[in-house]
Amino acid sequence: MNLKNLFIVGVALLAIVTGAWLSYRVMSPAPVPQTATVLPAGAELAEFSLVDQTGAVVGRDIFLGQWDLVFFGFTHCPDICPLTLQTLASAKQQLAAMGQDPLPRIVLVSVDPERDTPELMAQYLDYFGTGNLGITGELDELRKLTNGLGIFFEKESLDDNTYTVNHSAVVLLINPAGEFHAIFGTPHDAANYVHDLPIIMGSR
């Protein structure tokens, strides 16, 4: 076979391989979240006035500019809250190790403002890594935020003259436009976040 024929055969093989690859790309479905429920359109948050773990006053614009994983709980919670926050911290560490960019911020909104001072929240959040955000404040202002997001919380008195707070255990994803974007239900597993977040945030 002369050089001309070899060239023609090479071009033909290249065309076949390219066509097969393009066909595979077209036929292969795009990855989709496995556990998160993504809203058809982002939902704007209600206006509120609360404080962060430094004592600074914050409003809904605190959620602008980054992806946020938001959990509603309290520092005296014996199990669900620390386990959920640790799950989010583990997922964030795994995403960082994978080179994920951007990384979501972890946000705890305390529904126990009687006990959760900004100082206590700051100490508590340090257990779950750096760059986390804590928010709390007056009940009326908290309810402006929670009611708009369908988050339930209610104080319950206990027999030992203390109290607990019953609350929703979901994790909400807020997009960089400050909109409610997706929700992760229970049970929480770091692997679910590692799989779904890059897809939702547009990284793959």
C-alpha positions as CSV (number, residue, x, y, z in Angstrom):
1,M,0.0,0.0,0.0
2,N,1.5,3.3,-1.1
3,L,1.6,6.5,1.1
4,K,-1.4,8.0,-0.6
5,N,-3.6,4.9,0.2
6,L,-2.2,4.8,3.8
7,F,-3.2,8.5,4.3
8,I,-6.7,7.8,3.0
9,V,-7.1,4.8,5.3
10,G,-5.8,6.9,8.2
11,V,-8.2,9.7,7.6
12,A,-11.1,7.2,7.3
13,L,-10.2,5.5,10.6
14,L,-9.9,8.9,12.3
15,A,-13.4,9.9,11.0
16,I,-14.8,6.6,12.3
17,V,-13.3,7.0,15.8
18,T,-14.3,10.6,16.0
19,G,-17.9,9.8,14.9
20,A,-18.1,7.0,17.5
21,W,-16.8,9.3,20.3
22,L,-19.3,12.0,19.4
23,S,-22.1,9.5,19.2
24,Y,-21.1,8.2,22.7
25,R,-21.1,11.8,24.0
26,V,-24.5,12.5,22.6
27,M,-26.0,9.2,23.8
28,S,-24.5,9.2,27.3
29,P,-26.8,11.0,29.7
30,A,-25.5,13.9,31.7
31,P,-24.9,13.0,35.4
32,V,-27.8,13.9,37.7
33,P,-28.1,14.3,41.5
34,Q,-28.8,11.0,43.2
35,T,-30.3,12.2,46.5
36,A,-30.8,16.0,46.4
37,T,-34.0,17.6,45.1
38,V,-33.2,20.6,42.9
39,L,-35.8,23.3,42.6
40,P,-37.0,24.1,39.1
41,A,-36.1,27.8,39.8
42,G,-34.3,29.4,42.7
43,A,-36.5,30.8,45.5
44,E,-35.7,34.2,47.0
45,L,-35.1,34.3,50.7
46,A,-37.2,36.5,53.0
47,E,-35.6,39.6,54.5
48,F,-34.4,39.1,58.0
49,S,-32.0,40.7,60.6
50,L,-30.0,38.3,62.6
51,V,-26.4,38.1,64.0
52,D,-23.5,35.9,63.0
53,Q,-21.0,34.2,65.4
54,T,-18.9,37.5,65.6
55,G,-22.0,39.4,66.7
56,A,-22.3,41.3,63.5
57,V,-25.7,42.0,62.1
58,V,-26.5,40.1,59.0
59,G,-29.4,40.0,56.5
60,R,-30.2,37.8,53.5
61,D,-27.3,39.3,51.6
62,I,-25.0,37.2,53.8
63,F,-25.8,34.3,51.4
64,L,-24.6,36.2,48.3
65,G,-21.5,35.2,46.4
66,Q,-21.0,31.5,47.4
67,W,-22.8,28.2,47.7
68,D,-24.0,27.5,51.2
69,L,-25.1,24.3,52.9
70,V,-27.5,25.5,55.5
71,F,-28.6,23.4,58.5
72,F,-31.1,24.6,61.2
73,G,-30.2,23.2,64.7
74,F,-28.6,24.2,68.0
75,T,-25.4,23.7,69.9
76,H,-27.0,21.7,72.8
77,C,-28.4,19.2,70.4
78,P,-27.2,15.8,71.6
79,D,-27.0,13.8,68.3
80,I,-28.6,15.0,65.1
81,C,-26.9,18.4,64.8
82,P,-23.3,17.4,65.5
83,L,-23.7,14.3,63.3
84,T,-25.1,16.3,60.5
85,L,-22.4,19.0,60.7
86,Q,-19.7,16.4,60.9
87,T,-21.1,14.8,57.8
88,L,-21.0,18.1,56.0
89,A,-17.5,18.8,57.2
90,S,-16.4,15.3,55.9
91,A,-18.0,15.9,52.5
92,K,-16.3,19.2,52.2
93,Q,-12.9,17.7,53.0
94,Q,-13.4,15.0,50.4
95,L,-14.5,17.6,47.8
96,A,-11.4,19.6,48.5
97,A,-9.2,16.6,48.1
98,M,-10.9,16.0,44.7
99,G,-10.0,19.5,43.7
100,Q,-13.6,20.7,43.7
101,D,-14.0,24.4,43.1
102,P,-16.0,26.1,44.4
103,L,-16.4,24.5,47.8
104,P,-19.7,25.2,49.7
105,R,-19.7,27.0,53.0
106,I,-21.3,25.3,56.0
107,V,-23.9,27.4,57.8
108,L,-25.6,26.6,61.1
109,V,-28.7,28.7,61.8
110,S,-29.4,28.2,65.5
111,V,-33.1,27.8,66.5
112,D,-32.1,28.1,70.2
113,P,-31.2,31.8,70.6
114,E,-31.8,31.6,74.4
115,R,-28.6,29.6,74.8
116,D,-26.7,30.0,71.6
117,T,-24.8,33.2,72.0
118,P,-22.5,34.3,69.1
119,E,-19.5,33.3,71.3
120,L,-20.8,29.8,71.9
121,M,-21.7,29.3,68.3
122,A,-18.2,30.4,67.3
123,Q,-16.6,27.8,69.6
124,Y,-19.0,25.1,68.4
125,L,-18.5,25.7,64.7
126,D,-14.7,25.5,65.1
127,Y,-15.1,21.7,65.7
128,F,-16.3,21.3,62.2
129,G,-13.5,23.1,60.3
130,T,-12.8,26.7,59.2
131,G,-14.8,29.1,57.2
132,N,-18.1,28.1,58.7
133,L,-20.9,30.6,59.4
134,G,-23.2,30.7,62.4
135,I,-26.4,32.7,62.5
136,T,-28.9,33.3,65.3
137,G,-31.1,36.1,66.7
138,E,-34.5,37.0,67.9
139,L,-37.2,34.4,67.3
140,D,-39.4,36.7,65.2
141,E,-36.5,37.3,62.8
142,L,-35.6,33.6,62.8
143,R,-39.1,32.7,61.8
144,K,-39.0,35.2,58.9
145,L,-36.3,33.0,57.5
146,T,-37.5,29.6,58.5
147,N,-41.2,30.1,57.5
148,G,-40.2,31.1,54.0
149,L,-38.1,27.9,53.7
150,G,-40.6,25.5,55.2
151,I,-38.3,24.8,58.2
152,F,-40.0,23.7,61.4
153,F,-38.7,24.3,65.0
154,E,-40.4,24.3,68.4
155,K,-39.2,24.4,72.0
156,E,-40.1,21.5,74.2
157,S,-39.8,21.4,78.0
158,L,-38.2,18.4,79.6
159,D,-38.8,16.7,82.9
160,D,-35.6,18.0,84.4
161,N,-36.6,21.7,84.0
162,T,-34.5,22.1,80.9
163,Y,-35.7,22.1,77.3
164,T,-34.8,20.8,73.9
165,V,-35.8,22.1,70.4
166,N,-37.5,20.0,67.9
167,H,-36.5,21.0,64.4
168,S,-36.4,20.0,60.7
169,A,-33.3,17.9,59.9
170,V,-32.9,18.7,56.2
171,V,-29.9,20.6,54.7
172,L,-30.7,23.4,52.2
173,L,-28.4,24.5,49.4
174,I,-28.4,28.2,48.8
175,N,-26.9,29.4,45.5
176,P,-24.5,32.3,45.0
177,A,-27.5,34.5,44.0
178,G,-28.8,34.0,47.6
179,E,-31.6,31.7,46.5
180,F,-32.9,28.4,47.9
181,H,-31.7,26.1,45.2
182,A,-31.8,22.4,46.4
183,I,-32.6,20.3,49.5
184,F,-30.9,17.2,51.0
185,G,-33.2,15.0,53.0
186,T,-32.3,12.5,55.7
187,P,-30.4,10.3,56.3
188,H,-27.3,12.4,55.6
189,D,-24.3,10.6,54.1
190,A,-21.1,12.4,53.0
191,A,-21.0,10.3,49.8
192,N,-24.3,11.8,48.7
193,Y,-23.0,15.3,49.0
194,V,-19.7,14.4,47.3
195,H,-21.6,13.0,44.3
196,D,-24.4,15.6,44.0
197,L,-22.8,18.9,44.8
198,P,-20.3,19.1,41.9
199,I,-23.2,18.3,39.5
200,I,-25.5,20.9,41.1
201,M,-22.8,23.5,41.3
202,G,-22.0,23.0,37.6
203,S,-18.6,21.4,38.0
204,R,-19.3,18.3,36.0
